[in-house]
Amino acid sequence: MRFLLTYLLVVVTVMVNLDVPVAFAEGAPAIAPDQLFGESAILIDATTGQVLFEKNPHVRLYPASITKIATGIYAIEKGNPDDTVTVSKKARFEEGTRVYLGEGEQVSLRKLEYGLLMHSGNDAATAIAEHMSGTTEQFAQELNAYLAEKVGVTETHFANAHGLHDPNHYTTAADMAKIAQYAMKNPIFRQIVGTNRLPWDGKEWKSELINHNKLLRDYPGATGIKNGFTDQAMHTLVGSAKRGDTEMIAVTMKAASSNYAYKDVVKLLDFGLNGYETKQIAAKGERYTEVSSPGSDSQVTYSAKDDLYATVPKGTEPLVQLASDGQLSVTAGALAVSYPLERHDPPVQPKPTVIASALALDDSPPVARYSVLIAWLGMNLFLIGCAIARSRKARRVRQRDWQRRVN
């Protein structure tokens, strides 16, 4: 018995040292929160938004330069890429990472977006903010309103466009995942954050931009997105990767080093891409018919408003069925989600027009209709009889008068 226990202890020790994942009970996550270095983390499916793993996802933290994800998608959607931006003195002397814009330099908004998202230029962020809103403070207000309306964030407040420290500049891993998911639906944003190298010909700096996101070079299928660092925020990273039709977005915040942040995101992406897949479960306009009640000829149908997808464990086939409340129910393994459908009631059949008369009362029973007919006929016979009687009486009167005149 002692030998067996010793053997098991040795095996477990070797597995831990070799970083071999230990199996979890069915339904438990394959990653334990204490396996990640970041204080907060989350993994979602980029298509469905389904959360596959989370660690303190709603804790307020400083984002550092992953703020630029929000600034970038705002500039792309609200700005004109061909606009010419004149760099101010404030933008020229912005702190931190820069693309070395010169004061008075004129740059297209499109070029600044590359400098912002690839090279994390704080000067590019300030130039964008001033061009779009006049001041960096006004830009922050407009950015917050935009994120609340378009993305639906509830735990985010940005005080600037670049992410340099400000006590009132914060977000959460959950909100950053939503912002990244929204941004990655835009093809221009996706192209920029997926660009590895780009020549840069500026007034004060001629070089080549190399994307700061090392996932693009080190992780198979990486598609983006952005890293960040300040002393207060520590290391933050939002990463995405795609294999086949499945794309995952991972966020880690407040990791002690860049290496730890990348290890977190790689672990999360591996977990998602190796264990799950995105499947289409309904096409836009696809119809589902509600089972009619006994004796009823009418049927209520429902249709999908958009293409619908679900994130399911690999190797499982989702069960899709119309629920009694008119929603599309999807179950696969531990997954259980439902999607609202559009209801289509059966057309109302018009009632036949009823023409009523003294001779035909369609709503009356047969006996009543015959009684009316008989009464009508009787009345007419009585009137005819009266007319005949008056005619005969008048004839007799005329005959008597004629006989008197003759006699």
C-alpha positions in Angstrom: 0.0 0.0 0.0 2.8 2.4 0.9 4.5 1.6 -2.4 1.4 2.3 -4.3 0.9 5.7 -2.6 4.6 6.6 -3.3 4.2 5.6 -6.9 1.1 7.8 -7.4 2.8 10.8 -5.7 5.8 10.4 -8.1 3.5 10.3 -11.1 1.6 13.4 -10.1 4.8 15.3 -9.4 6.2 14.4 -12.8 3.0 15.5 -14.5 3.1 18.9 -12.7 6.7 19.5 -13.6 6.1 18.6 -17.2 3.2 21.0 -17.3 0.8 18.2 -18.4 -2.8 19.3 -17.7 -4.6 17.3 -15.1 -8.1 16.2 -16.1 -10.9 18.0 -14.4 -14.3 16.6 -13.5 -17.0 16.8 -16.2 -18.3 20.3 -16.5 -15.3 21.9 -14.7 -13.0 24.3 -16.6 -9.8 22.9 -18.1 -7.9 26.0 -16.8 -7.9 26.9 -13.1 -7.9 30.6 -12.4 -4.6 30.3 -10.4 -3.0 28.9 -13.5 -3.0 32.4 -15.1 -0.6 35.2 -14.1 -3.0 38.1 -14.8 -5.2 39.4 -12.0 -8.2 39.4 -14.5 -8.8 37.3 -17.6 -11.5 36.2 -20.0 -11.9 34.0 -23.1 -14.8 34.4 -25.6 -15.8 33.2 -29.0 -15.4 36.1 -31.4 -18.5 35.1 -33.4 -21.0 34.2 -30.6 -19.6 36.2 -27.7 -20.0 33.1 -25.5 -17.7 33.2 -22.4 -15.6 30.0 -22.2 -13.4 31.0 -19.3 -13.2 33.9 -16.9 -11.1 35.0 -13.9 -12.3 38.2 -12.0 -13.8 39.5 -15.3 -15.6 42.4 -13.7 -12.7 43.8 -11.6 -11.9 47.5 -12.5 -8.3 47.8 -13.7 -6.2 50.2 -15.7 -6.0 49.1 -19.4 -2.9 51.0 -20.6 -2.6 50.9 -24.4 -5.3 48.3 -25.1 -7.4 51.6 -24.8 -6.2 52.2 -28.4 -8.5 49.4 -29.5 -11.5 51.6 -28.7 -9.8 54.7 -30.1 -9.0 52.9 -33.3 -12.4 51.5 -34.0 -14.0 54.9 -33.2 -11.7 56.7 -35.6 -12.4 54.1 -38.3 -16.2 54.3 -38.0 -16.6 58.0 -37.2 -13.8 59.5 -39.2 -12.8 60.0 -42.8 -9.6 58.0 -43.6 -8.6 60.5 -46.3 -8.8 63.5 -43.9 -5.6 65.4 -43.4 -4.6 65.8 -39.8 -2.3 68.6 -38.7 -0.2 67.5 -35.7 -0.3 69.9 -32.7 2.4 70.7 -30.3 0.6 68.7 -27.6 0.6 65.6 -29.8 4.2 66.1 -30.8 5.4 66.1 -27.2 3.0 63.3 -25.9 4.6 60.9 -23.4 5.5 57.3 -23.9 5.6 55.3 -27.1 5.5 57.5 -30.2 5.7 57.3 -34.0 7.6 60.6 -33.8 5.2 62.9 -35.4 6.5 66.4 -36.1 4.7 69.6 -34.9 2.8 71.0 -37.9 3.2 67.7 -39.8 0.2 66.8 -42.0 -0.7 63.1 -42.0 -3.8 61.2 -43.2 -6.1 59.8 -40.6 -5.6 56.4 -42.2 -1.8 56.6 -41.6 -2.4 57.6 -38.0 -4.6 54.6 -37.4 -1.8 52.3 -38.4 0.6 54.2 -36.2 -1.9 53.9 -33.3 -2.7 50.2 -33.5 0.5 48.7 -34.9 3.2 50.8 -33.1 1.0 52.0 -30.2 1.8 55.7 -30.9 0.5 57.9 -28.1 1.2 60.9 -30.3 -1.0 59.4 -33.0 -3.7 58.9 -30.4 -3.7 62.5 -29.3 -3.6 63.7 -32.9 -6.6 61.6 -33.8 -8.5 62.8 -30.7 -7.8 66.5 -31.4 -8.7 66.1 -35.1 -12.0 64.4 -34.4 -13.3 66.2 -31.3 -11.2 69.4 -30.9 -9.8 68.5 -27.5 -8.7 65.2 -25.9 -11.2 65.7 -23.1 -14.1 66.1 -25.5 -12.9 63.1 -27.4 -12.9 61.0 -24.2 -16.6 62.0 -23.6 -17.6 61.1 -27.1 -15.7 57.8 -27.0 -17.4 56.7 -23.8 -20.8 57.5 -25.2 -20.0 55.6 -28.4 -18.8 52.5 -26.5 -21.9 52.5 -24.4 -24.2 52.8 -27.4 -22.4 50.6 -29.9 -20.8 48.0 -27.7 -22.9 48.0 -24.6 -20.1 48.4 -22.1 -21.1 49.2 -18.5 -17.9 49.0 -16.6 -15.7 51.3 -18.6 -14.7 54.9 -18.4 -11.9 56.3 -20.5 -10.3 59.7 -19.8 -8.0 59.8 -22.8 -7.3 58.2 -26.2 -4.1 56.4 -25.5 -4.3 54.8 -22.1 -1.6 56.7 -20.2 -2.4 56.6 -16.5 -5.3 58.5 -15.1 -7.2 57.5 -11.9 -10.5 57.9 -13.8 -9.4 55.7 -16.8 -10.4 52.2 -16.2 -12.2 49.1 -17.7 -12.6 45.4 -17.1 -11.6 42.3 -18.9 -15.2 41.5 -19.7 -15.7 45.0 -21.3 -12.4 44.8 -23.2 -13.5 41.5 -24.7 -16.7 43.1 -25.9 -14.9 46.1 -27.4 -12.4 43.8 -29.1 -15.2 41.6 -30.5 -17.0 44.6 -31.9 -13.9 46.1 -33.4 -12.8 42.8 -35.1 -16.1 42.8 -37.0 -14.8 45.8 -39.0 -12.7 44.7 -41.9 -10.5 47.8 -41.9 -9.7 47.4 -38.2 -9.0 43.7 -38.7 -6.6 44.5 -41.5 -4.7 47.0 -39.5 -4.2 44.9 -36.3 -3.3 41.9 -38.5 -0.5 43.8 -40.3 2.9 42.7 -39.2 5.2 45.3 -40.9 4.6 48.6 -42.7 7.0 51.2 -44.1 6.7 54.6 -42.2 7.8 57.8 -44.0 7.3 60.7 -41.6 8.6 64.2 -41.2 10.9 63.3 -38.4 11.1 59.5 -38.5 11.6 57.2 -41.5 11.5 53.6 -40.6 9.4 50.5 -40.7 6.6 49.8 -38.2 6.7 46.4 -36.6 3.5 45.4 -34.9 4.1 45.3 -31.1 1.8 42.3 -30.9 4.1 39.3 -30.8 1.3 36.8 -31.3 1.2 37.7 -35.0 4.7 36.2 -35.4 4.6 33.5 -32.7 1.1 32.0 -32.6 -0.4 30.0 -35.5 -3.6 31.6 -36.8 -3.2 34.9 -34.8 -5.3 37.7 -36.1 -4.7 40.5 -33.6 -5.1 42.5 -31.4 -3.1 44.8 -29.0 -0.8 44.9 -26.0 -0.2 47.6 -23.4 1.9 48.6 -20.4 2.1 51.3 -17.7 3.5 51.1 -14.2 0.1 51.2 -12.7 -1.7 48.9 -15.2 1.3 46.6 -15.5 1.0 44.3 -18.6 -2.2 44.0 -20.5 -2.9 42.0 -23.6 -5.9 41.3 -25.9 -5.2 38.5 -28.4 -7.2 36.8 -31.1 -6.6 33.7 -33.3 -8.6 31.8 -35.8 -8.6 28.2 -37.0 -11.1 27.2 -39.6 -14.4 28.9 -38.9 -13.6 29.3 -35.2 -12.0 32.5 -33.8 -11.3 33.2 -30.1 -10.5 36.4 -28.2 -8.6 36.3 -25.0 -7.9 39.1 -22.5 -5.5 39.3 -19.6 -4.9 42.3 -17.4 -2.4 43.3 -14.7 0.2 40.6 -15.4 3.6 41.1 -13.8 5.5 40.8 -17.1 5.0 40.8 -20.8 6.1 37.2 -20.9 3.4 36.3 -18.3 0.8 38.2 -20.3 1.6 36.3 -23.5 1.6 32.9 -21.6 -1.9 33.7 -20.3 -3.3 34.5 -23.7 -1.6 31.5 -25.4 -3.0 29.2 -22.7 -6.5 30.7 -23.2 -6.4 30.6 -27.0 -5.2 27.0 -26.9 -8.0 26.0 -24.5 -10.6 27.6 -26.7 -9.4 26.5 -30.2 -8.5 23.0 -29.1 -11.7 22.3 -27.1 -14.4 24.2 -28.9 -15.7 25.1 -32.4 -18.2 27.6 -33.8 -21.1 26.0 -35.6 -24.0 27.6 -37.6 -27.2 26.4 -36.1 -29.7 28.4 -38.3 -29.6 30.5 -41.5 -31.3 33.9 -41.7 -34.9 33.4 -42.6 -34.9 29.7 -41.7 -38.4 28.8 -40.5 -39.6 26.6 -37.6 -43.2 25.5 -37.2 -44.9 25.3 -33.8 -46.8 22.0 -33.2 -50.5 22.8 -33.4 -52.9 21.9 -30.6 -55.2 18.9 -31.3 -58.1 19.9 -33.5 -56.5 23.1 -34.7 -55.8 23.8 -38.3 -53.7 26.9 -37.7 -49.9 26.8 -37.3 -47.6 29.5 -35.9 -44.2 29.7 -37.6 -41.0 31.4 -36.5 -37.9 32.5 -38.4 -34.3 33.4 -37.6 -33.7 37.2 -37.9 -30.0 36.6 -38.7 -27.5 33.7 -39.2 -27.2 32.1 -35.8 -24.1 30.4 -34.4 -23.2 28.5 -31.2 -19.9 27.6 -29.6 -20.0 23.8 -28.9 -17.4 21.4 -27.5 -15.5 19.7 -30.3 -17.0 16.4 -31.5 -20.5 17.2 -30.3 -23.5 17.8 -32.5 -25.8 20.5 -31.1 -29.5 19.6 -30.6 -31.5 22.4 -32.1 -35.3 22.6 -31.5 -38.1 25.1 -31.2 -39.0 25.7 -27.5 -42.5 26.2 -26.3 -41.8 30.0 -25.7 -41.0 30.5 -29.4 -37.2 30.6 -28.9 -34.6 28.4 -30.6 -33.1 26.1 -28.0 -29.6 24.8 -28.5 -27.9 22.2 -26.3 -24.5 20.5 -26.8 -22.7 18.9 -23.9 -22.8 21.4 -21.1 -23.9 24.2 -23.4 -27.5 25.4 -23.1 -28.5 28.6 -24.9 -31.5 30.0 -26.6 -32.1 32.6 -29.3 -35.2 34.7 -29.9 -37.0 34.2 -33.2 -39.4 36.3 -35.2 -43.0 35.1 -34.9 -45.3 34.7 -37.9 -49.0 34.2 -37.0 -51.2 32.4 -39.5 -53.3 34.7 -41.8 -56.8 35.5 -40.6 -59.4 33.9 -42.9 -62.2 36.4 -43.9 -65.7 35.4 -42.9 -68.3 35.0 -45.8 -70.5 38.1 -46.3 -74.1 37.5 -45.2 -77.0 39.1 -47.1 -80.2 39.1 -45.1 -83.6 39.7 -46.6 -87.2 39.0 -45.7 -87.0 35.8 -47.8 -83.6 34.5 -46.7 -82.2 35.0 -43.2 -78.9 33.0 -43.3 -78.3 33.3 -39.6 -81.8 32.0 -38.8 -82.7 28.3 -38.3 -84.6 26.5 -41.1 -87.9 26.5 -39.2 -87.8 30.3 -38.8 -87.0 30.8 -42.4 -90.0 28.5 -43.5 -92.3 30.3 -41.1 -91.5 33.6 -42.6 -92.0 32.3 -46.1 -95.4 30.8 -45.3 -96.5 34.0 -43.6 -95.4 36.0 -46.7 -97.3 33.7 -49.0 -100.4 33.8 -46.8 -100.3 37.6 -46.8 -100.0 37.7 -50.5 -102.9 35.2 -51.0 -105.1 37.3 -48.6 -104.4 40.5 -50.6 -105.1 38.7 -53.9 -108.4 37.4 -52.4 -109.4 40.9 -51.2 -108.7 42.3 -54.7 -110.9 39.6 -56.4 -113.7 40.2 -54.0 -113.7 43.9 -54.6 -113.6 43.3 -58.3 -116.7 41.0 -58.2 -118.6 43.4 -55.9 -118.0 46.2 -58.3 -119.2 44.1 -61.3 -122.5 43.2 -59.5 -123.1 46.9 -58.7 -122.6 47.8 -62.4 -125.0 45.1 -63.6 -127.8 46.2 -61.2 -127.4 49.8 -62.4 -127.6 48.7 -66.0 -130.8 46.6 -65.4 -132.5 49.6 -63.7 -131.8 51.9 -66.7 -133.1 49.2 -69.1 -136.3 48.7 -67.1 
